Amino acid sequence: MDFRLTAEQVMFRDQVARWARDRLAEGALARAHEPGFPFDVARSAAEAGLTGIAMAEADGGQGGALMDAILAIEAVAAVCPRSADVIQATNFGPIRTLAEYATPEQKARFLAPLLRGETAIGLGMSEPGAGSAVTELATTATEDGDGWRLNGAKVFTSNSPEASVFLIYCRFGPGTGNIGSVLLERGQEGFSLGKPARYMNGEEWCPLFFDNARIPPENLLLGPGGFKRQIAGFNAERIGNAARALALGRHAFEIARQHAQDRHQFGRPLCEFQGIQWSFAEMHARLEAAQLLLYRAAVEADDGLPDAQATAVAKLMCNRAGFEVADAAMQVLGGLGYGTDSLVEYIFRKTRGWMIAGGSTEMMKNRIAEGVFGRRFSQRPPRTEAPQ
Ligand SMILES: Cc1cc2nc3c(=O)[nH]c(=O)nc-3n(C[C@H](O)[C@H](O)[C@H](O)COP(=O)(O)OP(=O)(O)OC[C@H]3O[C@@H](n4cnc5c(N)ncnc54)[C@H](O)[C@@H]3O)c2cc1C
């Protein structure tokens, strides 16, 4: 077992770090406070070859590995935390499910402009009545002789104010076996977006409403029976979520580390107080442990999509490490860390969200427990016998 990166990986990471320093260092704080998707960063990332890193060259990707895409997130987040979302959106999010399962025609229409950083895609999975219990989703796709009609509503879709296409989870009939997904374009008849709401991290999302929205046959992504494959694609999104949580935690750690050496109280730098040293020792150990779990999940996935169990372990530990380190880093910075002039404040708010998004930490623990005991535990109430 070799825990070191290869020479090519080190070279790639350094190359991304150089691009990030040149292109993203200036304006990193301002970007963190802008609610919209930074398309200028996305276009620049596309020019630098940082979109579709782990996607096939035939699809317009870079033909790299999932691990390379993680290294890119880390190098970008070290300079500009908000821009790490661009690496996520153009490598790990619904774009990845699209790259995996779309037809060549769909790839030409939707994937190509996404990889050029010109458009954004939203994922419509969560509904008002179906959050963690995603298989309870109630959005229906009903055949109408020339495709489908979509009815229902979605909430919490990231990048929905800007997305030009949405990957919508829907059901073609009752039961989990009838869940699939369609591609819905902005402006499509019967599709409307509600008033934007704002998350604690500053990003905005709009509710999506489908009122007999037309889905032409060429916009079907995965028909009935597609749920398992969708979730397999979604595991890649979880890896990107985990990588950002960890990389942002590390960013906060570095700010705090510098501060602990520069700031003097009681006539000595903060780093000379043992209480502060132990806090850094804890932070460092947490980041390192989560990093290994993340890399393991990615390396084992290199021949395909990441394993659900390894992904759940990595996401749980990276989400926690990112947020807990951001919290501890804020403490080291004192009043400065709590203000909006500090990226640590942004990172604290941002990492908190990832313990909920993409499958909450509780849902990751449910998944891990199933792996531990080698059996499925239904979360639904036990069926009671009908009274005689
Ligand atoms: C920043 C952010 C971005 C998001 N982006 C998207 C997006 O792009 N697309 C999208 O579709 N959704 C998105 N979401 C929504 C996200 O997927 C849901 O918030 C998440 O799945 C939880 O669903 P819920 O909010 O309905 O909470 P609920 O499912 O109602 O859960 C509430 C609480 O109960 C816990 N809980 C529920 N069931 C169990 C159980 N069986 N065992 C133990 N605990 C349980 C949960 O962990 C949670 O703590 C985003 C959310 C956030 C915060």
The ligand as an SDF file (V2000), in Angstrom:
LIG
                    3D

 53 58  0  0  0  0  0  0  0  0999 V2000
  -26.7730   23.2260    0.6880 C   0  0  0  0  0  0  0  0  0  0  0  0
  -27.7910   22.2680    0.1850 C   0  0  0  0  0  0  0  0  0  0  0  0
  -27.8290   21.9660   -1.1590 C   0  0  0  0  0  0  0  0  0  0  0  0
  -28.8020   21.0740   -1.6540 C   0  0  0  0  0  0  0  0  0  0  0  0
  -28.8590   20.8240   -3.0050 N   0  0  0  0  0  0  0  0  0  0  0  0
  -29.8200   19.9980   -3.4830 C   0  0  0  0  0  0  0  0  0  0  0  0
  -29.9560   19.7730   -4.8940 C   0  0  0  0  0  0  0  0  0  0  0  0
  -29.2020   20.3130   -5.7110 O   0  0  0  0  0  0  0  0  0  0  0  0
  -30.9650   18.9580   -5.3280 N   0  0  0  0  0  0  0  0  0  0  0  0
  -31.8230   18.3390   -4.4630 C   0  0  0  0  0  0  0  0  0  0  0  0
  -32.7000   17.6070   -4.9170 O   0  0  0  0  0  0  0  0  0  0  0  0
  -31.7280   18.5410   -3.1110 N   0  0  0  0  0  0  0  0  0  0  0  0
  -30.7600   19.3580   -2.6210 C   0  0  0  0  0  0  0  0  0  0  0  0
  -30.6620   19.5770   -1.2590 N   0  0  0  0  0  0  0  0  0  0  0  0
  -31.6340   18.9540   -0.3730 C   0  0  0  0  0  0  0  0  0  0  0  0
  -31.0430   17.8070    0.4330 C   0  0  0  0  0  0  0  0  0  0  0  0
  -30.7750   16.7100   -0.3920 O   0  0  0  0  0  0  0  0  0  0  0  0
  -32.0540   17.4790    1.5520 C   0  0  0  0  0  0  0  0  0  0  0  0
  -32.1150   18.6050    2.4070 O   0  0  0  0  0  0  0  0  0  0  0  0
  -31.6510   16.2340    2.3250 C   0  0  0  0  0  0  0  0  0  0  0  0
  -31.7940   15.0710    1.5470 O   0  0  0  0  0  0  0  0  0  0  0  0
  -32.4950   16.0770    3.6030 C   0  0  0  0  0  0  0  0  0  0  0  0
  -33.8560   16.1350    3.2950 O   0  0  0  0  0  0  0  0  0  0  0  0
  -34.8230   17.1260    4.1300 P   0  0  0  0  0  0  0  0  0  0  0  0
  -34.1900   18.4710    4.1380 O   0  0  0  0  0  0  0  0  0  0  0  0
  -36.1720   16.9950    3.5650 O   0  0  0  0  0  0  0  0  0  0  0  0
  -34.7650   16.6060    5.6100 O   0  0  0  0  0  0  0  0  0  0  0  0
  -35.5710   15.3600    6.2050 P   0  0  0  0  0  0  0  0  0  0  0  0
  -35.4680   14.1910    5.3060 O   0  0  0  0  0  0  0  0  0  0  0  0
  -36.9260   15.8150    6.5970 O   0  0  0  0  0  0  0  0  0  0  0  0
  -34.7260   15.0470    7.4960 O   0  0  0  0  0  0  0  0  0  0  0  0
  -34.7410   15.8910    8.6460 C   0  0  0  0  0  0  0  0  0  0  0  0
  -33.7360   15.3370    9.6550 C   0  0  0  0  0  0  0  0  0  0  0  0
  -34.1050   14.0100   10.0180 O   0  0  0  0  0  0  0  0  0  0  0  0
  -33.0350   13.1220    9.7520 C   0  0  0  0  0  0  0  0  0  0  0  0
  -33.5570   11.8280    9.2970 N   0  0  0  0  0  0  0  0  0  0  0  0
  -34.4750   11.6020    8.3130 C   0  0  0  0  0  0  0  0  0  0  0  0
  -34.6620   10.2960    8.1510 N   0  0  0  0  0  0  0  0  0  0  0  0
  -33.8530    9.6720    9.0380 C   0  0  0  0  0  0  0  0  0  0  0  0
  -33.6000    8.3060    9.3490 C   0  0  0  0  0  0  0  0  0  0  0  0
  -34.2100    7.3080    8.7010 N   0  0  0  0  0  0  0  0  0  0  0  0
  -32.7010    8.0310   10.3230 N   0  0  0  0  0  0  0  0  0  0  0  0
  -32.0830    9.0310   10.9990 C   0  0  0  0  0  0  0  0  0  0  0  0
  -32.2750   10.3400   10.7400 N   0  0  0  0  0  0  0  0  0  0  0  0
  -33.1580   10.6490    9.7770 C   0  0  0  0  0  0  0  0  0  0  0  0
  -32.2100   13.8010    8.6670 C   0  0  0  0  0  0  0  0  0  0  0  0
  -30.8790   13.3470    8.6370 O   0  0  0  0  0  0  0  0  0  0  0  0
  -32.3320   15.2590    9.0790 C   0  0  0  0  0  0  0  0  0  0  0  0
  -31.3820   15.5350   10.0660 O   0  0  0  0  0  0  0  0  0  0  0  0
  -29.7010   20.4710   -0.7580 C   0  0  0  0  0  0  0  0  0  0  0  0
  -29.6500   20.7650    0.6130 C   0  0  0  0  0  0  0  0  0  0  0  0
  -28.7140   21.6570    1.0830 C   0  0  0  0  0  0  0  0  0  0  0  0
  -28.6560   21.9570    2.5500 C   0  0  0  0  0  0  0  0  0  0  0  0
  1  2  1  0
  2  3  1  0
  2 52  2  0
  3  4  2  0
  4  5  1  0
  4 50  1  0
  5  6  2  0
  6  7  1  0
  6 13  1  0
  7  8  2  0
  7  9  1  0
  9 10  1  0
 10 11  2  0
 10 12  1  0
 12 13  2  0
 13 14  1  0
 14 15  1  0
 14 50  1  0
 15 16  1  0
 16 17  1  0
 16 18  1  0
 18 19  1  0
 18 20  1  0
 20 21  1  0
 20 22  1  0
 22 23  1  0
 23 24  1  0
 24 25  2  0
 24 26  1  0
 24 27  1  0
 27 28  1  0
 28 29  2  0
 28 30  1  0
 28 31  1  0
 31 32  1  0
 32 33  1  0
 33 34  1  0
 33 48  1  0
 34 35  1  0
 35 36  1  0
 35 46  1  0
 36 37  1  0
 36 45  1  0
 37 38  2  0
 38 39  1  0
 39 40  1  0
 39 45  2  0
 40 41  1  0
 40 42  2  0
 42 43  1  0
 43 44  2  0
 44 45  1  0
 46 47  1  0
 46 48  1  0
 48 49  1  0
 50 51  2  0
 51 52  1  0
 52 53  1  0
M  END
$$$$
